[in-house]
Amino acid sequence: MELKYTILLEKNEDGGYTVTVPSLPGCITEGSTWEEAFTNAQEAIEGYIETLKDLKKPIPVEVPVRIPAGVL
């Protein structure tokens, strides 16, 4: 089963990008470019899921994310 999660990509004031995964608490990563941040997010999600499997914990399902008007 392929799992898909929403990621939130935020540009940092001092350069680079931070990515959070709302459905996976604490799953946060960064990158110098948005491409690097996206790749790092994929790796972070995979690692997060593998850790949950190793610990025999339930795998979270996607939580809908609501973005307030005017944010984008």
N, C-alpha and C positions, 0 to 999 in steps of 0.2 A: 504494500500500500504506500503510495506516494503522499507525503504530508506537505502541505503548503501553509506558510505563515506570512502574515503581513509584517513588513518591516517599516520602521520609521527612520528616515535618513535626514539628519540635521547637519547643516553646515556650521562649523565652529567659527567663532570670531577670529581666532588666531590661526586659522587654516585647518584643512582636513575636515573630516566628517565623522559623526558619531551615529551608530545604528543601534536601535533598540528593537526588541521583538516583544510586543505587548502580551502575547499569549504565553510567553516563556519568561516568567519573572526572573530578573537578574541576568538575562541574556543580552549583553551589551558588548559592542566592539567598535573599533575605529579604523580609519584608513586615511592616508594622505590625499587620495582622490576618491571620487564616488565609486569608481570601478573597484578600487582596492577595498573600500569599505563594504561594498556589496559582496565581493568574494569572501572577505573575512566574516561577514554575516552568515553566508552559507556554511562555512566551516564551523562557526560558533553554534549554529542550529544543529548541525550533525553531531557535534560533540555533546551538546546538551541532551539530545535524544538518546545517544549511546549511553551516557551516564545514567539517565533515568532507567533505561533497559537493564543495565548492570545492577542497579539498586532495586530492580523489580517494582518500580514506581509507575503509576499510570502516565501515559503520554497525553499531554494537554491537546485539546482540539482548538481550532482557530476561534478566537474571540473577535467579533466584529469591532472595528475601530471607527469611531466617529470623529471626524476632523471638523472643528468649528469653522464656520464661514469666515472667510478673510484670512485664514492661516496660510493658504497656498498662494 
